[in-house]
Amino acid sequence: MKIKKGDKVKVTTGKDKGREAVVDRVYEKSHQILLPKINIYKKHIKKNEKMPQGGVVEVPRPLDIAKVMLVCPKCGKTTRVGYVVEKTKKFRICQKCHSRI
């Protein structure tokens, strides 16, 4: 996975196009990520102990990894992720400014 928890990403497609957020959670098997306050949907909830009235709650849904691009912390531009191997360690690098991510 080229995007990890804590990375800053920019949404490239969909209703939230152009918005930036920090990755909250990564779902590796389904290739999705969870971004706070992005891809919000309304969910109807039955009555329970927490909500005795029930009601409608706003819930963020996971977004496919193909719909976001990583924002480089150094140059601040959206970029693809490359890899470089130094000795026995593998590092992610920005394809635009060639700095480590």
C-alpha positions as CSV (number, residue, x, y, z in Angstrom):
1,M,0.0,0.0,0.0
2,K,1.5,3.3,-1.0
3,I,-0.7,5.4,1.3
4,K,-0.4,4.9,5.1
5,K,-2.2,6.2,8.2
6,G,-1.3,9.8,9.0
7,D,-0.5,10.8,5.3
8,K,-2.2,13.9,3.9
9,V,-4.2,13.2,0.8
10,K,-6.3,15.1,-1.7
11,V,-9.5,13.7,-3.2
12,T,-9.3,13.7,-7.0
13,T,-12.8,12.4,-7.9
14,G,-16.4,12.4,-6.6
15,K,-18.5,14.8,-4.6
16,D,-15.6,15.8,-2.3
17,K,-13.2,16.6,-5.2
18,G,-10.4,19.0,-4.2
19,R,-10.7,18.5,-0.4
20,E,-7.7,17.5,1.7
21,A,-7.6,15.3,4.8
22,V,-5.3,13.2,6.9
23,V,-5.8,9.4,6.6
24,D,-7.5,8.0,9.7
25,R,-7.5,4.3,8.8
26,V,-6.3,2.0,6.0
27,Y,-8.2,-1.1,4.9
28,E,-5.5,-3.0,3.0
29,K,-7.6,-6.0,1.7
30,S,-10.3,-3.8,0.1
31,H,-7.8,-1.0,-1.0
32,Q,-9.8,1.7,0.8
33,I,-9.0,4.5,3.3
34,L,-11.1,6.3,5.9
35,L,-10.9,10.1,5.9
36,P,-12.6,12.2,8.6
37,K,-15.3,14.5,7.4
38,I,-15.0,13.2,3.8
39,N,-17.5,10.9,2.0
40,I,-20.2,11.5,4.7
41,Y,-23.4,9.6,4.4
42,K,-26.5,9.6,6.6
43,K,-27.5,6.4,8.4
44,H,-30.8,5.8,10.1
45,I,-30.5,4.3,13.6
46,K,-33.1,2.4,15.6
47,K,-33.9,3.3,19.2
48,N,-31.2,2.0,21.6
49,E,-29.7,2.9,25.0
50,K,-27.4,5.5,23.5
51,M,-30.1,7.1,21.4
52,P,-33.5,6.5,23.0
53,Q,-35.2,8.5,20.2
54,G,-33.3,6.9,17.3
55,G,-32.7,9.2,14.4
56,V,-30.3,10.0,11.5
57,V,-26.5,10.0,12.1
58,E,-23.8,11.2,9.7
59,V,-21.2,8.5,9.2
60,P,-17.9,8.7,7.1
61,R,-17.6,5.8,4.7
62,P,-14.3,4.4,3.3
63,L,-13.1,5.8,0.0
64,D,-11.2,3.8,-2.7
65,I,-7.5,4.5,-2.7
66,A,-7.6,5.2,-6.5
67,K,-9.7,8.4,-5.8
68,V,-7.0,10.1,-3.8
69,M,-3.5,11.4,-4.3
70,L,-0.8,11.8,-1.7
71,V,0.3,15.4,-0.8
72,C,4.0,15.7,-0.4
73,P,4.9,17.1,3.0
74,K,7.9,19.0,1.6
75,C,6.8,20.5,-1.7
76,G,3.0,20.5,-0.9
77,K,2.0,19.2,-4.3
78,T,-0.1,16.1,-5.1
79,T,2.2,13.4,-6.3
80,R,2.6,9.7,-7.1
81,V,4.7,7.6,-4.7
82,G,7.9,6.0,-5.8
83,Y,10.3,3.7,-3.9
84,V,14.0,3.8,-3.3
85,V,16.1,1.0,-1.6
86,E,19.1,2.1,0.5
87,K,21.1,-0.8,1.9
88,T,18.4,-3.0,3.4
89,K,15.6,-0.4,3.9
90,K,12.9,0.7,1.5
91,F,11.7,4.3,1.5
92,R,8.8,6.1,-0.1
93,I,9.7,9.1,-2.2
94,C,7.9,12.0,-3.9
95,Q,8.1,11.7,-7.7
96,K,8.1,15.5,-8.1
97,C,10.8,16.7,-5.6
98,H,12.5,13.3,-4.9
99,S,12.3,13.8,-1.1
100,R,11.5,11.0,1.4
101,I,8.0,10.8,2.6
